[in-house]
Each structure stands twice: as structure tokens, then as C-alpha cells.
Amino acid sequence: MTSQHLIPPLNFGMIEEDLYRSGQPNELNFPFLEKLGLKTVVWLAPEEPNQRFLDFVDDQDIHLYHLGVVSSMNAWDPITEEVVLEASELILTPKNYPMIVMCNLGRHRTGTIVGCLRKLQRWNLTSIFEEYRRYAGPKVRVLNEQFIELFDTDLVRVPIDHPKWL
């Protein structure tokens, strides 16, 4: 019997219990993702995930939500408020857990969603930006940080049965 190495996807991290983030995984990451028992993938990039990942999601009976496809075909454009609100609605629904939020590299779109979520959790901006920059690396986008800073959390509909970490 050979032991299988579990390799997390690029920029993988735990946001909260049963809520994760990452960049687009490849086949080497599938055994790792399988162990998470995911129910939901929130895909934030404008383009479709690659076919192997789509097949994996299908095989694992994971629900894939492709958000942001209409907002912009330019990967450099910041995420829209509409996408953040759609993603928040999915994230704040515990029956969707375990869940992973991802975009191509798990940096900017995912980081913006997480930053807005942290703002909803009443984190201070210094902590929010520190987390954003940890994943963005040298490619920090000031527009994303500005979006997070100006994001109006009152627009988020918080369900009665929201996750206990909120």
C-alpha cells in the first residue's frame, strides 16, 4: 500500500471552520480537497474552471457556483458589489458547508470576498489588509483594498441561521 501525499491548492487557507479559500486546484490537489468533504465551490474568476476540476466537482457531487462571469471579462477589473453580495449570501448559509471560495490564483477576487467577510465580522482594517496582503504577496491591488474599505456591510442580508462565527 502506497501512502498518498496530500497537497493543498495554491494559496489554500482556512477562513473559518469548514470554510476555505484557494486558487484553482490541479489534479495533484484533488485528494487533499476530497478529504475536506466539500459541498460547495464558489468560483469567482470570469472564465470557467478547467475541465479536470469541473469533472472532479461533478464526481464528488459538489455544487459549483460560478459568480462574476457577467461582471467583467478583464481579470484586472475589481470584483463588483453584486458578486460580493451573492458570494456572501452563499457563505452565510451553513447548509452549503464545507465550502471553498476560489479564483484562478486565490489572491485578488478571493481576497476581496474574504476582506468584505472580515469587515462583516467587525475586524479592523489593519487586520483585514494584513490578511489580504499575505495571500496577494507582492501583487497587492490598491483598488481591492479600497473596495473592502468602502464596502457597506449593511447591504449584506444576514440569515437567521447564519454560521456561529458571525
Disulfide bonds with the S-S distance in Angstrom:
none
